[in-house]
Amino acid sequence: MKRIIPAVALACLLTIPAAAAEGAGGAQGTGAPSFGPGQPIPEAPANPTQGGIYTGYPYYTAPAAELSSGKLLAISDVEKMVRNSNLQVRALEETIEALEDQDPEEMVAMLRTNYQGLMASIAQLKQAAGALPEGDPMRGLMESNIMILTSQATTLQTQISSVQDNYEEQLDSLEDTLTETKSQLAFAAESTFLAIKSMESSYEDLVRQRVTLGVTVTELQKRYELGQISALQLQESKNGLTQLESGLSTLIMNIENTKGDLNLLLGRGPDVKYSLAALPVITDSQVNAIDYNRDVKTVLRKSTEVREADDARDDAEDQDNEYAERAAKLRYESTVDTVSQNFQKLCRAVTDKRQLVAAAESDYALAQKNFQVQETKFRNGQISQNTYNAEKATLETAANAVTTAQNNLYTAYMKYEWAMEGIVATN
């Protein structure tokens, strides 16, 4: 049996680093206060001079460019909201309930009554038209109406046969469609959630760059006033800041647009304001529990593509056509191989992302130690404010990289879990 499953557009699966800097803290060191991802970074000492090194350049105040915020939305709530509130899901449920409430025998009786009424009207029109002379405009109009009513009568006959023969099949097909649509939309919503987290991570990186570049512009402005650089050098730096601001504004627009898309998938208005909660951390035990040879059997059993290829193979066998049967069998085998290969890629991706988490955590630990050294030097007046700010930005970037790696791991594991439900992502 061939079914048409509504397509789900994943409007925004973006190729930018995943997830904002939120989540677990890092290792604690000694000496200067340490911090971890998601925790505040110590502010620089306020003294404008340290050991004769001037650090008092006025800080650049960046224009406000912030994301909308509101009640926290956790990814663990997304699937439930889609299944309960998505308007496409609710419309399908209403359609099924309407079909279940109808008695097929009553529907057939009603359609037959309508058919008999149409046939009576056609007979009356034919009799009236036959009484009119050839070429009479009214006769032509009647004949046109007869053709329309005849077409409608034919449609009713088809509907009567469909109700009699296919009522249960149609109901089963709709219920299968509902089940698959719920899963597809839930997967789309979770993917959209992760796309927003990815863009928010890029937003945080750009904000850090904007602050750093703003301080540089302020310093260059001072140097220009002292005659140390040309107006062209100063303008080039300002142009870079302007371009960064433009990119930041565009990114904010894309984030807000994608938040609206997620709202629609969740079954609520596009203008609802919210913030995304941090993603759960995937543990080693979860990753170690993955067994491709065992799990692929479940994936193939639940895969929509495999099931449809199997149905097509059964249909070809019913046709009693050797070539059609052979072609359908080959297409089925190809589908099984493709789904298996795509699932194996997902399993391998989880393992790969886990080792990237370990690498990011190692880089963060090193950056934290370097920052503690530089902070001590700054307090002792051995380095400038700008050098300190650069080290601080490096530590912030390393902290964000840990959470980004953790969220990339979560994304890979999420795709593995959905594959176990029959939805095997190909990217």
C-alpha positions as CSV (number, residue, x, y, z in Angstrom):
1,M,0.0,0.0,0.0
2,K,1.4,3.4,-1.0
3,R,1.0,6.2,1.5
4,I,1.8,9.9,1.1
5,I,3.6,11.2,4.2
6,P,3.5,15.0,4.7
7,A,7.0,16.5,4.1
8,V,8.6,18.3,6.9
9,A,10.8,21.3,6.0
10,L,13.7,21.8,8.3
11,A,14.0,25.4,7.6
12,C,17.2,26.0,9.4
13,L,19.8,23.2,9.8
14,L,22.7,25.6,9.7
15,T,26.4,24.8,9.1
16,I,27.8,26.9,12.0
17,P,29.3,25.7,15.3
18,A,26.7,24.1,17.6
19,A,25.3,25.5,20.8
20,A,25.9,28.5,23.1
21,A,28.4,28.6,26.0
22,E,26.3,27.1,28.7
23,G,26.7,24.1,30.9
24,A,29.3,22.3,33.1
25,G,32.1,24.1,34.9
26,G,35.8,23.4,34.5
27,A,38.5,22.3,36.9
28,Q,39.5,24.6,39.7
29,G,43.0,25.9,39.9
30,T,44.9,27.8,42.6
31,G,45.8,31.4,43.0
32,A,43.5,33.7,41.0
33,P,39.8,32.8,40.9
34,S,39.1,30.2,38.2
35,F,35.8,29.6,36.4
36,G,34.2,27.2,34.1
37,P,31.9,27.3,31.1
38,G,28.7,29.1,31.9
39,Q,30.3,30.8,35.0
40,P,31.3,34.5,35.1
41,I,34.9,35.4,34.3
42,P,36.7,37.6,36.8
43,E,36.7,41.3,35.9
44,A,40.0,43.1,35.4
45,P,41.4,45.2,38.2
46,A,40.0,48.8,38.1
47,N,43.4,50.6,38.6
48,P,44.2,52.5,35.4
49,T,47.9,52.3,35.9
50,Q,50.1,49.3,36.9
51,G,53.8,49.7,37.4
52,G,54.0,52.7,35.1
53,I,52.1,50.9,32.3
54,Y,49.2,53.1,31.2
55,T,46.0,51.0,31.0
56,G,43.4,53.7,31.2
57,Y,42.2,53.9,27.6
58,P,38.5,54.6,27.7
59,Y,36.6,51.4,27.1
60,Y,34.6,51.2,23.9
61,T,30.9,50.9,24.7
62,A,29.4,48.7,22.1
63,P,25.8,49.4,20.9
64,A,23.2,47.2,22.4
65,A,22.5,44.1,20.3
66,E,20.7,41.6,22.3
67,L,18.5,38.6,21.6
68,S,14.9,38.4,22.8
69,S,14.4,36.4,26.0
70,G,11.6,34.9,28.0
71,K,10.6,31.7,29.7
72,L,13.2,29.0,29.4
73,L,12.4,26.2,26.9
74,A,14.2,22.9,27.4
75,I,14.8,20.5,24.5
76,S,13.3,17.8,26.7
77,D,9.9,19.6,26.4
78,V,10.0,20.0,22.6
79,E,8.7,16.6,21.5
80,K,5.8,16.6,23.9
81,M,4.8,20.1,22.8
82,V,4.9,19.1,19.2
83,R,2.8,15.9,19.7
84,N,0.2,17.8,21.8
85,S,0.0,21.2,20.2
86,N,1.3,21.3,16.6
87,L,-1.5,22.5,14.3
88,Q,-0.8,19.9,11.6
89,V,-0.9,17.1,14.1
90,R,-4.2,18.4,15.6
91,A,-5.7,18.8,12.1
92,L,-4.9,15.1,11.3
93,E,-6.3,14.0,14.6
94,E,-9.6,15.9,13.9
95,T,-9.7,14.2,10.4
96,I,-9.3,10.8,11.9
97,E,-11.9,11.5,14.6
98,A,-14.4,12.7,12.0
99,L,-13.8,9.5,9.9
100,E,-14.2,7.3,13.0
101,D,-17.5,9.0,13.9
102,Q,-19.0,8.2,10.6
103,D,-20.8,4.9,9.9
104,P,-19.7,3.6,6.5
105,E,-23.2,2.2,5.8
106,E,-24.8,5.5,6.5
107,M,-22.2,7.3,4.3
108,V,-23.0,4.9,1.5
109,A,-26.8,5.4,1.9
110,M,-26.3,9.2,1.9
111,L,-24.2,9.1,-1.2
112,R,-26.6,6.8,-3.0
113,T,-29.5,9.2,-2.1
114,N,-27.5,12.1,-3.6
115,Y,-26.7,10.0,-6.7
116,Q,-30.3,9.1,-7.2
117,G,-31.3,12.7,-6.9
118,L,-28.7,13.7,-9.5
119,M,-29.9,11.1,-11.9
120,A,-33.5,12.3,-11.5
121,S,-32.4,15.9,-12.2
122,I,-30.4,14.7,-15.3
123,A,-33.5,12.9,-16.6
124,Q,-35.7,16.0,-16.1
125,L,-33.2,18.2,-17.8
126,K,-32.9,15.8,-20.8
127,Q,-36.7,15.7,-21.1
128,A,-36.9,19.5,-21.0
129,A,-34.0,20.0,-23.4
130,G,-35.5,17.5,-25.9
131,A,-38.7,19.6,-26.0
132,L,-36.7,22.7,-27.2
133,P,-35.8,23.2,-30.9
134,E,-32.2,22.7,-32.1
135,G,-30.1,25.9,-31.8
136,D,-32.2,27.3,-28.9
137,P,-29.8,29.0,-26.4
138,M,-31.7,27.6,-23.5
139,R,-31.3,24.1,-24.8
140,G,-27.5,24.6,-25.1
141,L,-27.4,25.7,-21.5
142,M,-29.4,22.7,-20.3
143,E,-27.1,20.3,-22.2
144,S,-24.1,22.0,-20.5
145,N,-25.8,21.5,-17.1
146,I,-26.5,17.9,-18.0
147,M,-22.8,17.3,-18.7
148,I,-21.8,18.8,-15.3
149,L,-24.4,16.8,-13.4
150,T,-23.3,13.6,-15.1
151,S,-19.7,14.2,-14.1
152,Q,-20.8,14.8,-10.5
153,A,-22.9,11.6,-10.6
154,T,-19.8,9.7,-11.8
155,T,-17.8,11.1,-8.9
156,L,-20.4,10.0,-6.5
157,Q,-20.3,6.5,-7.9
158,T,-16.5,6.4,-7.3
159,Q,-17.0,7.7,-3.8
160,I,-19.5,5.0,-3.0
161,S,-17.2,2.3,-4.2
162,S,-14.3,3.9,-2.2
163,V,-16.3,4.0,1.0
164,Q,-17.4,0.4,0.6
165,D,-14.0,-1.0,-0.2
166,N,-11.5,1.2,1.4
167,Y,-12.9,2.7,4.6
168,E,-10.8,0.6,7.0
169,E,-7.7,1.0,4.7
170,Q,-8.1,4.8,4.6
171,L,-8.5,4.9,8.4
172,D,-5.4,2.8,8.9
173,S,-3.4,4.9,6.4
174,L,-4.4,8.1,8.2
175,E,-3.4,6.7,11.6
176,D,0.0,5.6,10.2
177,T,0.4,9.1,8.7
178,L,-0.4,10.7,12.0
179,T,2.2,8.6,13.8
180,E,4.9,9.3,11.3
181,T,4.0,13.0,11.0
182,K,4.3,13.4,14.8
183,S,7.8,11.9,14.8
184,Q,8.9,13.9,11.7
185,L,7.7,17.2,13.2
186,A,9.2,16.4,16.6
187,F,12.6,15.7,14.9
188,A,12.3,18.9,12.9
189,A,11.5,20.9,16.1
190,E,14.5,19.5,18.0
191,S,16.8,20.1,15.0
192,T,15.5,23.7,14.8
193,F,16.2,24.1,18.6
194,L,19.8,22.9,18.0
195,A,20.1,25.3,15.0
196,I,19.2,28.2,17.3
197,K,21.7,27.1,19.9
198,S,24.3,27.0,17.1
199,M,23.5,30.5,16.0
200,E,23.5,31.7,19.6
201,S,27.1,30.4,20.0
202,S,28.1,32.4,16.9
203,Y,26.4,35.4,18.4
204,E,28.4,35.2,21.6
205,D,31.6,34.9,19.6
206,L,30.7,38.0,17.6
207,V,29.9,39.9,20.8
208,R,33.3,39.1,22.2
209,Q,34.9,40.1,18.9
210,R,33.0,43.4,18.9
211,V,34.1,44.3,22.4
212,T,37.8,43.5,21.6
213,L,37.7,45.4,18.3
214,G,35.9,48.3,20.1
215,V,38.8,48.6,22.6
216,T,41.2,48.5,19.7
217,V,39.4,51.3,17.9
218,T,39.4,53.4,21.0
219,E,43.2,52.9,21.4
220,L,43.8,53.7,17.7
221,Q,41.7,56.8,18.1
222,K,44.0,57.9,20.9
223,R,47.1,57.0,18.8
224,Y,45.7,59.0,15.9
225,E,45.2,62.0,18.2
226,L,48.9,61.7,19.2
227,G,49.9,61.5,15.5
228,Q,51.2,57.9,15.7
229,I,48.9,56.5,13.0
230,S,47.2,57.9,9.9
231,A,43.6,58.7,9.4
232,L,43.4,55.8,6.9
233,Q,44.6,53.3,9.4
234,L,42.0,54.5,11.9
235,Q,39.2,54.4,9.3
236,E,40.1,50.9,8.3
237,S,39.7,49.7,11.9
238,K,36.4,51.6,12.2
239,N,35.2,50.0,9.0
240,G,36.0,46.6,10.4
241,L,33.9,47.4,13.5
242,T,31.0,48.6,11.3
243,Q,31.1,45.3,9.2
244,L,31.1,43.3,12.4
245,E,28.1,45.2,13.7
246,S,26.3,44.5,10.4
247,G,27.0,40.8,10.7
248,L,25.8,40.8,14.2
249,S,22.5,42.4,13.3
250,T,22.0,39.9,10.5
251,L,22.7,37.0,12.9
252,I,20.2,38.4,15.4
253,M,17.6,38.7,12.7
254,N,18.2,35.0,11.7
255,I,18.0,33.8,15.3
256,E,14.7,35.6,15.8
257,N,13.3,34.3,12.5
258,T,14.3,30.7,13.5
259,K,12.8,31.1,16.9
260,G,9.5,32.0,15.2
261,D,9.8,28.9,13.0
262,L,10.2,26.8,16.2
263,N,7.2,28.4,17.7
264,L,5.1,27.3,14.8
265,L,6.4,23.7,15.1
266,L,5.4,23.8,18.8
267,G,1.9,24.9,17.9
268,R,2.1,28.4,19.3
269,G,2.2,32.0,17.8
270,P,5.4,33.1,16.1
271,D,5.9,36.0,18.4
272,V,6.1,34.1,21.7
273,K,9.4,35.2,23.4
274,Y,11.5,32.6,25.1
275,S,15.1,31.6,25.9
276,L,16.7,28.2,25.2
277,A,17.9,26.2,28.2
278,A,21.3,24.5,28.2
279,L,21.4,21.1,26.6
280,P,21.9,17.9,28.7
281,V,25.4,16.4,28.8
282,I,25.7,13.1,27.1
283,T,27.6,10.7,29.4
284,D,30.2,8.1,28.5
285,S,27.9,5.3,29.5
286,Q,25.3,6.5,27.0
287,V,27.9,6.5,24.2
288,N,29.3,3.1,25.2
289,A,25.9,1.6,25.1
290,I,25.6,2.1,21.4
291,D,26.0,-1.2,19.5
292,Y,25.6,-0.9,15.7
293,N,25.2,-4.6,15.0
294,R,22.4,-4.8,17.5
295,D,20.7,-1.5,16.9
296,V,20.6,-1.6,13.1
297,K,18.0,-4.3,13.3
298,T,15.7,-2.0,15.2
299,V,16.4,0.8,12.8
300,L,15.5,-1.3,9.7
301,R,12.3,-2.6,11.4
302,K,11.1,0.9,12.1
303,S,12.4,2.8,9.1
304,T,9.7,4.4,6.9
305,E,11.9,4.1,3.8
306,V,12.4,0.4,4.3
307,R,8.8,-0.3,5.0
308,E,7.7,1.6,1.9
309,A,10.2,-0.3,-0.2
310,D,8.9,-3.6,1.3
311,D,5.3,-2.6,0.4
312,A,6.4,-1.8,-3.1
313,R,8.0,-5.2,-3.3
314,D,4.8,-6.9,-2.2
315,D,2.8,-4.9,-4.8
316,A,5.2,-6.0,-7.5
317,E,4.7,-9.7,-6.5
318,D,0.9,-9.3,-6.8
319,Q,1.4,-8.0,-10.4
320,D,2.8,-11.4,-11.4
321,N,5.4,-9.6,-13.5
322,E,8.9,-11.1,-13.3
323,Y,10.8,-7.9,-14.3
324,A,8.7,-5.6,-12.0
325,E,9.2,-8.0,-9.1
326,R,12.9,-8.2,-9.7
327,A,13.3,-4.4,-9.9
328,A,11.2,-3.9,-6.7
329,K,13.4,-6.5,-4.9
330,L,16.6,-4.7,-5.9
331,R,15.2,-1.3,-4.8
332,Y,14.3,-2.9,-1.5
333,E,17.8,-4.2,-1.0
334,S,19.3,-0.9,-2.0
335,T,17.1,0.9,0.5
336,V,18.2,-1.5,3.3
337,D,21.9,-1.0,2.4
338,T,21.5,2.8,2.3
339,V,19.6,3.1,5.6
340,S,22.2,0.8,7.3
341,Q,25.1,2.8,6.0
342,N,23.5,6.1,7.1
343,F,22.9,4.7,10.5
344,Q,26.5,3.5,10.8
345,K,27.6,7.1,10.0
346,L,25.5,8.4,12.9
347,C,27.0,5.8,15.3
348,R,30.5,6.8,14.3
349,A,29.7,10.5,14.6
350,V,28.7,10.0,18.3
351,T,32.1,8.4,19.0
352,D,33.9,11.2,17.1
353,K,32.1,14.0,18.9
354,R,32.9,12.4,22.3
355,Q,36.7,12.6,21.6
356,L,36.3,16.2,20.5
357,V,34.7,17.0,23.9
358,A,37.8,15.5,25.6
359,A,40.1,17.6,23.4
360,A,38.2,20.8,24.1
361,E,38.3,20.2,27.8
362,S,42.0,19.7,27.6
363,D,42.4,23.0,25.7
364,Y,40.2,24.8,28.3
365,A,42.3,23.5,31.2
366,L,45.5,24.8,29.5
367,A,43.8,28.2,28.7
368,Q,42.7,28.5,32.4
369,K,46.3,28.0,33.6
370,N,47.6,30.6,31.1
371,F,45.0,33.0,32.2
372,Q,45.9,32.7,35.9
373,V,49.5,33.5,35.0
374,Q,48.5,36.5,32.9
375,E,46.2,37.8,35.6
376,T,49.0,37.7,38.1
377,K,51.2,39.6,35.7
378,F,48.4,42.2,35.2
379,R,48.0,42.7,38.9
380,N,51.7,43.2,39.2
381,G,51.7,45.8,36.4
382,Q,53.7,43.6,34.0
383,I,51.2,43.6,31.1
384,S,48.7,46.1,29.7
385,Q,44.9,46.1,29.9
386,N,44.7,45.1,26.3
387,T,47.0,42.1,26.8
388,Y,44.9,41.1,29.8
389,N,41.7,41.4,27.8
390,A,43.1,39.3,25.0
391,E,44.0,36.5,27.5
392,K,40.5,36.8,29.0
393,A,38.9,36.5,25.5
394,T,41.1,33.4,24.8
395,L,39.8,31.8,28.0
396,E,36.2,32.7,27.2
397,T,36.6,31.2,23.7
398,A,38.1,28.0,25.2
399,A,35.2,27.8,27.7
400,N,32.7,28.2,24.9
401,A,34.5,25.5,22.9
402,V,33.9,23.0,25.6
403,T,30.1,23.7,25.6
404,T,30.1,23.7,21.8
405,A,31.8,20.3,21.7
406,Q,29.3,19.0,24.3
407,N,26.4,20.3,22.3
408,N,27.8,18.8,19.1
409,L,27.9,15.5,20.9
410,Y,24.3,15.9,22.1
411,T,23.3,16.7,18.5
412,A,24.9,13.5,17.2
413,Y,23.4,11.4,20.0
414,M,20.0,12.9,19.3
415,K,20.2,11.8,15.7
416,Y,21.1,8.3,16.9
417,E,18.1,8.2,19.1
418,W,15.7,9.3,16.4
419,A,17.3,6.7,14.0
420,M,16.2,4.1,16.6
421,E,12.7,5.4,16.1
422,G,12.9,5.0,12.3
423,I,14.0,8.5,11.3
424,V,17.6,8.2,9.9
425,A,19.1,11.6,9.2
426,T,21.4,11.8,6.2
427,N,23.5,14.8,7.3
